[in-house]
Amino acid sequence: MKNSSIGERLKYQRKIKGYSQEELADRTNVTVRTIQRIEKEEVSPHLNTIKLLAIALDIEVDELVALDDPKEETVKKKWLLLIHATPLAGLILPLLNVLIPLFLWIHKREDNPVYNEHGIKVINFQITVLILAILSFVSLLTIEKWGFFIFISVVPICIGIMLFNIVYVVQKNKCYYPFSIPFIRLKKSRTFVLMALIGMTLLGSCAVQKQETIERLDGSVVTKDSVTAKIHQLMDDAKIYGTAISVFNDNQPVYQKVFGYKDYPNRIPLTDSTNIYGASFSKAVFGVLVMKLVEQGIIDLDTPLESYLPQKIYDYEPQTSWHDDFSSLKEGSLYTKITARMCLAHTTGFKNYRWFEEDYKLRTHWEPGNKFGYSGEGFIYLQVVLEKLTGKGLEQLAQENIFEPLGMKNSAYEWKTRFDKDFALGHDEDAKALKKDKDNEPRGGGTLETTSKDYTKFLTAVLNQELISKESYEEIFTPHIRIRTEKQFYEGEGKITDKYDDINLGYGLGWGYFETPYGKAVFKEGHGSGFVHHSVLFPETGKGIMIMTNFENGNSIFKELLEVVLMDTYTPWEWENYIPYDKK
């Protein structure tokens, strides 16, 4: 098998273990389709994918891929220098001389055998140094005369050996550490050896372990490396080239990464500070803003909105290009019953937007409060009333009450000229870039401009019940209407089903709602102009996930991501129309 391809090696190792492709897929996060493509030589797999397969087969990575394979990292002096030089930090804080090279070794040992060999030698030497330091101190206290010389000679000798190896590794890519006790051998490392090291490094190693795993809803853990590899695999298979992911444990983000491009045709990378159109993520922010204004006594959730105004809403002269024009409401009276609660819970009776009406005129289709019907127009109506009550525009209200308190410096409900420096383009299903819309007037239902870093701050604040009171969050995260439609939009929005009764699917105030064995869950999506997003939080466990994509088919990986990262098998993905890419 020495000169065979990755596909042939994978097939050979899989058959030796007696696994079918399906069984191998079940043992790891790699899909059956990816395994089939690797074995047919249709793709060159990412190194992280190879690592996952090797773990599942209980073999070394080099049994699947030759050491000179282009997917394997070549030796880089910067990593060797880090491995050999960072133990000097132990002079400042004891144990760092072991912790830092241990951390580097764990992360780099599989990238190239040289890193593994050098890392083992450095760790063995540094543990030996700790033991010698303790013994020299004991000798100082117990051996007259010579004890002092032993004590003062250990540190200079050890530092000299370390400096020699720093120079030696730069010149020769080799190292020499005499007197080292072989705690770890160059042969295949065993779990108990690594555990012994972890025990010796105490609290430091515990912090590393916590950093490297994500706890899922059922208490199981998944490594961050495997999550990263899974995201790469899903993006490759689904042809999605721009994604930002944040995962929450204990009410805090424990994993934040961006992948791919903000401008795919020109291959310009996406970053966590790149402006991303938030679409209906706007509604989640707006829901918190409204509750803030409720706490300030500006508005009540159950008072008809029209009663706050000195004249009929349709008598006001429009100040925007279209969204505050309510002249068509003269033709009906049902709208007078609409409250803030109904607007946030999508029970106004308005269609999503007026352009879904044949004549483009806004109207109320059913008794407000009695039926769910997703509507951005309801958020606009509530926004306009609030602007007239406060004398402030939505952008000012959001900056004062949400963005500035949370340090969301790159978020707004309108386009800012500073966003021109770094913004993402949306892409259609053929990966063609779409023109960026920069002339939107602020609308609470859908004009949020933000970044993955900023929106992660917002979700963190929500999980920690910041900005508003616990009682206000309970109001937001309580189902105010049950949902029994087959789908949220399109042909299924008018069909009734009992499919989601077991999760009590409903809508709170600006957020969707469902129930799980791990407590309630609240979610919000976003979709428009080539951007597709999803977020779901589990407030009682402190867990959650945010997914932002700038590709029209981005939601085709949401179902699998939710299951792999959080073991969330409860999100109603069919209702959301999150059809997996391999089922379309």
Secondary structure, 3 states (H helix, E strand, C coil): CCCCCHHHHHHHHHHHHCCCHHHHHHCCCCCHHHHHHHHCCCCCCCHHHHHHHHHHHCCCHHHCCCCCCCCCCCCCHHHHHHHHHHHHHHHCCCCHHHHHHHHHHHHHCCCCHHHHHHHHHHHHHHHHHHHHHHHHHHHHHHCCCHHHHHHHHHHHHHHHHHHHHHHHHHHHCCCCCCCCCCCCCCCCCCHHHHHHHHHHHHHHHHHHHHHCEEECCCCCEEEHHHHHHHHHHHHHHHCCCEEEEEEEECCEEEEEEEEEEEECCCCEECCCCCEEEEECHHHHHHHHHHHHHHHCCCCCCCCCHHHHCCCCHHHCCCCCCCCCCCHHHHHCCHHHHCCHHHHHCCCCCCCCCHHHCCCCCCCCCCCCCCCCCCCHHHHHHHHHHHHHHHCCCHHHHHHHHHHHHHCCCCCECCCCHHHHHCECCCECCCCCECCCCCCCCCCCCCCEEECHHHHHHHHHHHHCCCCCCHHHHHHHCCCCEECCECCCCHHHHHCECCCCHHHCCEECCCCEEEEECCEEEEEEEEEECCEEEEEEEECCCCEEEEEEECECCHHHHHHHHHHHHHCCCCCCHHHHCCCCHHHC
